[in-house]
Amino acid sequence: MANPCEGLKVLIVGAGFAGLTAAIECRRRGAPVLLLEGSSERKQLGDIISFGSNSGRIFQRWPGVEEAFDPICHHSSGLDFYTYDNEFLCRQSWDAEADWGKMFNGHRGEMHEIVWDHALSIGVEIKMGKKVSEYFETDNEAGVIVNGERISADVVLAGDGVRSTARTIVLGFEDKPKSSGYAVYRAWMGTEKLKENPLTAWLANGQDHHAGWLGPDVHFLVAALQNGTACSWVLTHKDEADVEESWSAPGDIEDAVRTVEGWAPIVHTIIRATPPEKLVDWKLVFRDPLPTWVSPKARIALIGDAAHPFLPTSIQGASQAMEDGVTAAVCLELAGKANVPEAIRAYEKIRYGRVLATQKTGVTTRDAWHKADFDYVKKNPESVKLPREKWILDFDAQQHAHDVYAEIVKSLQTPSESKPSL
């Protein structure tokens, strides 16, 4: 039996986790894949990133990836919550989720490198320094313009991030990002300085830890991992700065400390132990939900942050990006080279409602922490626990796409149901 993806040329833009997942999953199904990345060199950028069990099962299907992740990922059994003045609230255990699958939390750059290398090992062609200036499509092909060069394929999956250029061809106009009203100071560092202070020495005791401090419109999370040799922290706070110029810039230690004025000394100690060059000031941007992720001729589809940026409090941005990649690949496999538009429209309809519902959890969790009545919280400490939804985490995107594809395609043939609803 012929492979339905044989000869199906797939072009992917952006080598984040959405793009790499789409590339790996299309390649696993026999499609020749070209992945274009705008950066000209590989760097281990970023700090901690979290993948729920819904994306953990995707990693586990890629030979060798789980084994490479295990030594570098976080292995604490729960998250300890405190008030901003250091009153212990509760511990949220992850044990109840064990039956849903395995989650992976670690350094974004280290995990990204492992996935990148896996993509190369199975035959994904990756070209760096290829910044796309324009997208195009016809009835029979789609492609991009890079430095005047026209590169075409049967389908384009655009994972070009929150400032996506591909959105313009999908929407017909430029859609600018907006400030979410919040920003994050974040850092990844060694634990040498933490060892020197009795308040923080426990973070470097050879075990993995995870703790959070909550205050009015601010929250601070810290994780120790890699046997207590690495530490990551994030401080989310109100911020109305313009996002036009940059959403990521060097942070200032004193500015970060002022954000938690009057908080527990341990929080100040962790921030002041941070090497200045390790601190990043990251503006949380968002975009209104798009009416569609698919271009007019349905040969270009947005995936990942290009389609749906997530707030960090959802803890699902990267996982949903990976679900996009898997779903798009399954749809292309089931449709074959002759039916690319059908596959792309089905991908959108399969994913749209689930993504929108999951995005909303980021807002509800943020508001539960930032707008909390702390007199109530101290009397009802369990109220601060993260919602861990079975429908989100105990989910197999690959199996789901296979199960619903035929039904979705049939529904797309009914004009009144051809577009996803907001």
Phi, psi and omega in degrees: 000132183291145175286123183295339179268356181297127180082358178278106182280118182250125176248126181239135180247122178101120183257038168283193183290331175294308182296316180295320179296314178301317181296313181296315184291323176292320180294321178301333182264009171096001181279140170289130187234130171245124180247123180255129179238131183291328180293146183267350178213155179276128177225144178275077183273162172095188178222226189285143177223145186239135176238121179285177182296337178294329174263337177303323180292334177290312177305320185292344177276349182262111186307127174089345185288313179303317181295326178285328180288320192308315183291339185255353186266167183281138184229025176286156185267359181184182183235123179267129180254138176228157169283166181300337178261018168079024172276124180295134180256300183191170174242130175260114181271146177266000186301324183295342183269359187303324182289344181278341181132188187256134174257157181228120177235127181194193180287127183306312184296319181292318179290320179299319180297320179296317180291319177303311181296324177295318178302314179299321186294336181258006172104012173288130177270121181244127176243127182261165180069026183248083181274118184283130178258340186202148174246152176214161174205153171232186177295337189244350182203170174215162181184193184220162172249125179230114181051041179084349181273134179264119181242123186239161179203181176282330183209147176239127173251115189259104176250051188265026165083184187295337176257039186307129171284330183295336180303328183297317180287330179288316185269333184089004177203164180280127183251107186276145176289157179239158173287140176277353185089002180226157175219167183229129161272134183214151183207152170231128187206168172284170185255013184303312181293325180296326179298332187281346184246128181302332180293330188240359184301331181297337178287347182240031185267017177091000178242167176268140181224157177211123183215154180219144177242131186243135177216178181300112178060023177214141166219150185230123179240138178228142177227135171250134184212183183054053179058038176075013181264345181232149180222137175232138174221152177224138181233108183262132186210166177294141180197127182249019184296152177293139181255009184293319186280308183202146175253001178218127183212161175302140180265165179243124184303313183294323176297319179296318180296321179297332179295333181244034177302132180085001180277175180303139180305330182298324179294316178298320182297317179297315181296315183289342176279357184278125172302130185308324183288350181267354185267131180240138174256109190243117179280131179274109180258158176215169173226148175299148178306134181280147175291336178203154175252007191240139179290164185305322181265005174059040172244358176232131178229140174278142176224156176066213183300334177300327180267324191201085175297143180245148168285146181301331182292351173284333186053034184224000184303309181291322181295318179292327175299319178292321176300322175304310184300317180294314183297316178300319181294317179297317180298318178295322178297315184286331181275321183082170185303328185283348187230041182302312180303322176299316181298316184291320178292323178293318176307311182298315184290325177296320189270331197301306184295320180297316180297314182300317180294322180289322177304320184297334180295332177294323179288316183294321178292315178303313182293326178298326179275312190280334184249021184289148168273110189286341170294318177293317182300318182294331177275336182228067188299333181295344183294343182269355182296146178293132172295125178242096191272128179301320183296335177275311193271326180266070190216137179243101184298324181295309181295320181299316180299318177298319185292324189255355189304309184299318179295319180295316179299319178298319180293329180291341179281352175262112187308321183293342182248012189285342180246144175292148180259148180282000000 
